Amino acid sequence: MRKTLKFTHGRKQYVKKQVSAEEASKNHKFVHLMVFKCEANWAYAMLQRQIVAAAAKDARNPNRVKYLAKKRLQRVSQSAQELMKVAQGALDAYRQVEIEAYASYM
C-alpha cells in the first residue's frame, strides 16, 4: 500500500514519514495505512501476551516478553491518537466518531 501511495521510507536510509490531514483528505488510503499500523501493533502485542501465558505454564521468566507487550500496546495507543488527529482534519463527522471509538478501544 505504501508503494502505491508513493509513501515509502526511502531506499538506503530510513526516513520516518508522518501522514498529514491534507494527504488523508485527498486519498482515504492514507487513513487505511494508519489503521493497518495500529492493527499490526495490536496483533504483535497479543502474540506477546500468548507467549507470556505459555511461559507462565512452563515456569520460565516472562518479564522481557511482558515488557515488549507493554511497549507495543503503548505504540498502539500512540498510533491511535495520531489517527484521531489526522481524522479531525480530513474526515467527516461520522467517520471521526468511528475513529474516536476505535482509538478508545485501543
Backbone as ProteinMPNN parsed JSONL, in Angstrom:
{"seq_chain_A": "MRKTLKFTHGRKQYVKKQVSAEEASKNHKFVHLMVFKCEANWAYAMLQRQIVAAAAKDARNPNRVKYLAKKRLQRVSQSAQELMKVAQGALDAYRQVEIEAYASYM", "coords_chain_A": {"N_chain_A": [[0.825, -1.178, 0.0], [1.983, 1.22, 0.746], [3.716, 1.588, -1.36], [2.026, 1.977, -3.569], [0.914, 4.384, -2.857], [3.08, 5.962, -3.013], [4.608, 6.487, -0.754], [6.871, 5.629, 0.617], [9.588, 4.768, 2.867], [12.124, 5.309, 2.024], [15.154, 4.248, 0.325], [17.972, 3.71, 0.959], [18.387, 4.917, 3.386], [16.578, 5.124, 6.363], [13.786, 7.084, 6.638], [11.463, 8.45, 8.589], [8.098, 8.932, 7.885], [5.292, 10.986, 8.337], [1.759, 10.881, 8.231], [-0.237, 13.388, 6.948], [-3.067, 15.583, 7.539], [-3.932, 16.78, 5.2], [-3.025, 15.06, 3.169], [-4.507, 12.797, 3.83], [-7.082, 13.717, 3.428], [-7.123, 13.993, 0.702], [-6.704, 11.399, -0.26], [-8.165, 8.49, 0.806], [-6.782, 6.215, 1.428], [-4.558, 6.726, 2.924], [-5.518, 6.955, 5.498], [-6.321, 4.343, 5.87], [-3.827, 3.159, 5.859], [-2.78, 4.061, 8.27], [-4.554, 2.83, 10.035], [-3.946, 0.157, 9.523], [-1.377, 0.111, 10.571], [-1.907, 0.46, 13.293], [-3.366, -1.89, 13.769], [-1.458, -3.866, 13.184], [0.422, -3.444, 15.209], [-1.21, -4.02, 17.404], [-1.793, -6.742, 16.962], [0.76, -7.858, 17.231], [1.272, -7.299, 19.92], [-0.675, -8.889, 21.128], [0.266, -11.386, 20.395], [2.615, -11.446, 21.9], [1.463, -11.498, 24.413], [0.311, -14.057, 24.41], [2.633, -15.557, 24.394], [3.639, -14.917, 26.891], [1.672, -16.088, 28.497], [2.062, -18.79, 27.839], [4.666, -19.115, 28.747], [4.332, -18.78, 31.461], [3.075, -21.108, 32.157], [5.096, -22.919, 31.674], [6.927, -22.271, 33.572], [8.914, -20.397, 33.003], [10.886, -17.352, 32.783], [9.024, -14.68, 32.131], [9.404, -11.919, 31.978], [10.728, -10.106, 30.192], [9.275, -10.437, 27.841], [6.798, -9.554, 28.684], [7.406, -6.873, 29.059], [7.958, -6.123, 26.4], [5.435, -6.52, 25.248], [3.952, -4.627, 26.649], [5.18, -2.231, 25.806], [4.551, -2.347, 23.106], [1.794, -2.125, 23.17], [1.641, 0.464, 24.107], [2.575, 1.763, 21.858], [0.465, 1.194, 20.163], [-1.574, 2.719, 21.309], [-0.471, 5.265, 20.955], [-0.346, 5.393, 18.152], [-3.062, 5.28, 17.563], [-3.91, 7.695, 18.648], [-2.575, 9.482, 16.946], [-3.915, 8.839, 14.619], [-6.465, 9.799, 15.247], [-5.935, 12.564, 15.316], [-5.272, 13.089, 12.648], [-7.657, 12.36, 11.429], [-9.432, 14.288, 12.342], [-8.946, 16.534, 10.809], [-9.383, 15.632, 8.266], [-11.59, 13.946, 7.715], [-15.185, 13.342, 7.59], [-17.792, 14.063, 10.046], [-19.077, 11.721, 10.97], [-17.249, 9.648, 10.421], [-15.167, 10.541, 11.994], [-16.178, 10.139, 14.558], [-16.328, 7.359, 14.542], [-13.592, 6.73, 14.416], [-12.711, 7.836, 16.798], [-14.0, 6.132, 18.594], [-12.707, 3.754, 17.93], [-10.078, 4.42, 18.669], [-10.4, 4.76, 21.43], [-11.043, 2.165, 22.102], [-8.684, 0.906, 21.587]], "CA_chain_A": [[0.0, 0.0, 0.0], [2.879, 2.371, 0.758], [4.288, 1.76, -2.693], [1.018, 2.558, -4.455], [0.713, 5.775, -2.445], [4.388, 6.618, -3.143], [4.831, 6.959, 0.604], [7.856, 4.72, 1.197], [10.503, 5.381, 3.819], [13.439, 5.53, 1.426], [15.864, 3.018, -0.012], [19.21, 3.47, 1.683], [18.335, 5.471, 4.735], [15.205, 5.162, 6.867], [13.267, 8.403, 6.963], [10.092, 8.248, 9.04], [7.148, 9.881, 7.311], [4.026, 11.106, 9.042], [0.612, 11.182, 7.38], [-0.857, 14.659, 7.328], [-4.511, 15.65, 7.292], [-4.146, 17.126, 3.786], [-2.862, 13.834, 2.379], [-5.619, 11.903, 4.135], [-8.306, 14.236, 2.818], [-7.029, 13.756, -0.743], [-6.796, 9.971, -0.551], [-8.553, 7.794, 2.032], [-5.885, 5.094, 1.689], [-3.632, 7.112, 3.973], [-6.173, 6.598, 6.766], [-6.231, 2.882, 5.942], [-2.444, 2.862, 6.204], [-2.636, 4.283, 9.71], [-5.321, 1.782, 10.728], [-3.154, -1.072, 9.405], [-0.274, 0.233, 11.521], [-2.478, 0.183, 14.618], [-3.742, -3.305, 13.836], [-0.235, -4.67, 13.228], [0.955, -3.325, 16.57], [-2.134, -4.74, 18.289], [-1.603, -8.178, 16.753], [2.044, -8.238, 17.811], [1.116, -7.272, 21.373], [-1.454, -10.065, 21.514], [1.18, -12.521, 20.268], [3.485, -11.407, 23.076], [0.638, -11.935, 25.544], [0.211, -15.515, 24.352], [3.932, -16.095, 24.783], [3.708, -14.772, 28.349], [0.804, -17.112, 29.09], [2.712, -20.088, 27.676], [5.855, -19.138, 29.604], [3.886, -18.939, 32.84], [2.783, -22.528, 32.348], [6.361, -23.657, 31.651], [7.735, -21.739, 34.673], [10.034, -19.592, 32.504], [10.838, -15.951, 33.19], [8.402, -13.956, 31.019], [9.445, -10.477, 32.227], [11.114, -9.359, 28.991], [8.151, -10.502, 26.903], [5.782, -8.649, 29.234], [7.863, -5.523, 28.761], [7.758, -5.892, 24.968], [3.999, -6.407, 25.002], [3.522, -3.341, 27.192], [5.671, -1.176, 24.911], [3.802, -2.412, 21.843], [0.465, -1.559, 23.452], [1.822, 1.911, 24.157], [2.641, 2.202, 20.464], [-0.895, 1.13, 19.633], [-2.272, 3.893, 21.806], [0.109, 6.433, 20.303], [-0.785, 5.373, 16.748], [-4.49, 5.605, 17.54], [-4.03, 9.137, 18.884], [-2.175, 10.127, 15.692], [-5.019, 8.616, 13.689], [-7.53, 10.748, 15.598], [-5.523, 13.912, 14.902], [-5.383, 13.172, 11.19], [-9.07, 12.241, 11.063], [-10.144, 15.524, 12.647], [-8.801, 17.482, 9.722], [-9.541, 15.041, 6.942], [-12.791, 13.144, 7.511], [-16.454, 13.922, 8.039], [-18.093, 13.894, 11.473], [-19.412, 10.325, 11.25], [-16.004, 8.88, 10.42], [-14.39, 10.974, 13.147], [-16.728, 9.454, 15.728], [-15.898, 5.967, 14.436], [-12.171, 6.646, 14.735], [-12.597, 8.092, 18.237], [-14.383, 4.888, 19.259], [-11.616, 2.818, 17.667], [-8.937, 4.822, 19.494], [-10.709, 4.48, 22.826], [-10.97, 0.715, 22.235], [-7.273, 0.536, 21.618]], "C_chain_A": [[0.882, 1.258, 0.0], [3.45, 2.641, -0.632], [3.284, 2.389, -3.649], [0.751, 4.02, -4.123], [1.975, 6.628, -2.638], [4.756, 7.28, -1.81], [5.81, 6.029, 1.318], [8.831, 5.495, 2.075], [11.881, 5.667, 3.233], [14.163, 4.217, 1.194], [17.068, 2.767, 0.889], [19.134, 3.908, 3.135], [16.873, 5.584, 5.156], [14.835, 6.587, 7.25], [11.798, 8.216, 7.323], [9.2, 9.341, 8.473], [5.858, 9.837, 8.111], [2.929, 11.456, 8.042], [-0.003, 12.486, 7.87], [-2.348, 14.63, 6.99], [-4.792, 15.983, 5.823], [-4.032, 15.899, 2.893], [-4.054, 12.904, 2.584], [-6.923, 12.402, 3.523], [-8.303, 14.028, 1.309], [-7.249, 12.289, -1.085], [-7.059, 9.223, 0.762], [-7.634, 6.621, 2.361], [-4.831, 5.439, 2.74], [-4.216, 6.793, 5.35], [-6.116, 5.081, 6.95], [-4.826, 2.461, 6.36], [-2.217, 3.025, 7.708], [-3.397, 3.235, 10.526], [-4.562, 0.464, 10.666], [-1.983, -1.058, 10.376], [-0.757, -0.074, 12.936], [-2.776, -1.301, 14.778], [-2.516, -4.209, 13.911], [0.389, -4.616, 14.617], [0.099, -4.092, 17.568], [-1.919, -6.251, 18.176], [-0.289, -8.647, 17.371], [1.974, -8.254, 19.341], [0.336, -8.496, 21.86], [-0.61, -11.341, 21.391], [2.111, -12.585, 21.475], [2.729, -11.863, 24.326], [0.497, -13.451, 25.583], [1.519, -16.17, 24.771], [4.099, -16.016, 26.295], [2.868, -15.841, 29.027], [1.438, -18.497, 28.985], [3.937, -20.201, 28.581], [5.472, -19.313, 31.065], [3.578, -20.408, 33.145], [4.069, -23.352, 32.42], [7.326, -23.224, 32.742], [9.006, -21.064, 34.163], [9.872, -18.158, 33.004], [10.278, -15.118, 32.036], [8.516, -12.432, 31.131], [9.772, -9.669, 30.975], [9.966, -9.34, 27.979], [7.019, -9.608, 27.383], [6.131, -7.202, 28.911], [7.63, -5.19, 27.288], [6.28, -5.716, 24.636], [3.475, -5.065, 25.498], [3.948, -2.19, 26.28], [4.892, -1.172, 23.597], [2.401, -1.866, 22.033], [0.534, -0.038, 23.596], [1.917, 2.49, 22.745], [1.269, 2.183, 19.804], [-1.666, 2.374, 20.05], [-1.773, 5.164, 21.124], [-0.332, 6.515, 18.841], [-2.258, 5.746, 16.626], [-4.715, 7.095, 17.782], [-3.625, 9.926, 17.637], [-3.285, 10.0, 14.653], [-6.163, 9.571, 13.979], [-7.187, 12.165, 15.153], [-5.671, 14.091, 13.398], [-6.844, 13.158, 10.771], [-9.834, 13.528, 11.319], [-10.048, 16.524, 11.506], [-9.169, 16.94, 8.363], [-10.896, 14.394, 6.684], [-14.036, 13.872, 8.003], [-16.74, 13.521, 9.488], [-18.377, 12.435, 11.83], [-18.149, 9.477, 11.355], [-15.115, 9.276, 11.605], [-14.864, 10.277, 14.417], [-16.319, 7.986, 15.716], [-14.436, 5.815, 14.853], [-11.937, 6.949, 16.216], [-12.958, 6.836, 19.028], [-13.287, 3.835, 19.106], [-10.418, 3.138, 18.567], [-9.199, 4.548, 20.973], [-10.69, 2.965, 23.092], [-9.52, 0.261, 22.351], [-6.653, 0.957, 22.943]], "O_chain_A": [[0.563, 2.242, -0.667], [3.639, 3.793, -1.023], [3.651, 3.244, -4.456], [0.401, 4.807, -5.004], [1.951, 7.845, -2.453], [5.151, 8.445, -1.75], [5.607, 5.681, 2.482], [8.888, 6.724, 2.027], [12.728, 6.232, 3.926], [13.825, 3.196, 1.793], [17.163, 1.711, 1.514], [19.767, 3.31, 4.005], [16.036, 6.078, 4.401], [15.493, 7.213, 8.082], [10.984, 7.865, 6.469], [9.512, 10.527, 8.571], [5.396, 8.767, 8.509], [3.149, 12.237, 7.116], [-0.254, 12.659, 9.063], [-2.818, 13.763, 6.252], [-5.784, 15.516, 5.264], [-4.831, 15.711, 1.976], [-4.552, 12.3, 1.634], [-7.776, 11.601, 3.142], [-9.365, 13.901, 0.7], [-7.901, 11.968, -2.079], [-6.274, 9.312, 1.706], [-7.701, 6.084, 3.467], [-4.273, 4.544, 3.375], [-3.486, 6.405, 6.261], [-5.89, 4.595, 8.058], [-4.659, 1.513, 7.128], [-1.537, 2.211, 8.332], [-2.933, 2.808, 11.583], [-4.533, -0.276, 11.649], [-1.632, -2.093, 10.942], [-0.089, -0.786, 13.685], [-2.469, -1.893, 15.812], [-2.53, -5.212, 14.625], [0.835, -5.638, 15.138], [0.624, -4.739, 18.473], [-1.869, -6.952, 19.188], [-0.235, -9.72, 17.971], [2.556, -9.131, 19.98], [0.666, -9.068, 22.899], [-0.758, -12.265, 22.19], [2.363, -13.665, 22.009], [3.294, -12.534, 25.19], [0.555, -14.06, 26.651], [1.516, -17.212, 25.426], [4.636, -16.935, 26.913], [3.295, -16.436, 30.017], [1.364, -19.288, 29.924], [4.21, -21.273, 29.121], [6.214, -19.931, 31.828], [3.799, -20.88, 34.261], [4.133, -24.354, 33.133], [8.433, -23.754, 32.831], [10.053, -21.143, 34.805], [8.843, -17.803, 33.579], [10.986, -14.874, 31.06], [7.789, -11.719, 30.439], [9.142, -8.641, 30.729], [9.725, -8.319, 27.335], [6.349, -8.97, 26.571], [5.267, -6.409, 28.538], [7.158, -4.1, 26.964], [5.919, -4.858, 23.831], [2.647, -4.437, 24.838], [3.162, -1.28, 26.015], [4.608, -0.109, 23.044], [1.871, -1.206, 21.14], [-0.414, 0.664, 23.243], [1.402, 3.575, 22.474], [0.95, 3.047, 18.988], [-2.333, 3.004, 19.229], [-2.565, 6.033, 20.761], [-0.656, 7.598, 18.352], [-2.652, 6.446, 15.693], [-5.612, 7.691, 17.186], [-4.26, 10.927, 17.307], [-3.557, 10.936, 13.902], [-6.772, 10.101, 13.05], [-8.056, 12.889, 14.667], [-6.143, 15.128, 12.933], [-7.228, 13.876, 9.847], [-10.783, 13.837, 10.598], [-10.987, 17.283, 11.27], [-9.262, 17.699, 7.399], [-11.314, 14.303, 5.529], [-13.959, 14.867, 8.723], [-16.005, 12.729, 10.076], [-17.956, 11.967, 12.888], [-18.007, 8.68, 12.281], [-14.395, 8.44, 12.151], [-14.054, 9.874, 15.252], [-15.998, 7.425, 16.764], [-14.087, 4.873, 15.565], [-11.042, 6.364, 16.824], [-12.3, 6.513, 20.017], [-12.981, 3.11, 20.052], [-9.817, 2.238, 19.154], [-8.286, 4.14, 21.691], [-10.354, 2.538, 24.197], [-9.19, -0.648, 23.113], [-5.463, 0.733, 23.166]]}, "name": "protein", "num_of_chains": 1, "seq": "MRKTLKFTHGRKQYVKKQVSAEEASKNHKFVHLMVFKCEANWAYAMLQRQIVAAAAKDARNPNRVKYLAKKRLQRVSQSAQELMKVAQGALDAYRQVEIEAYASYM"}
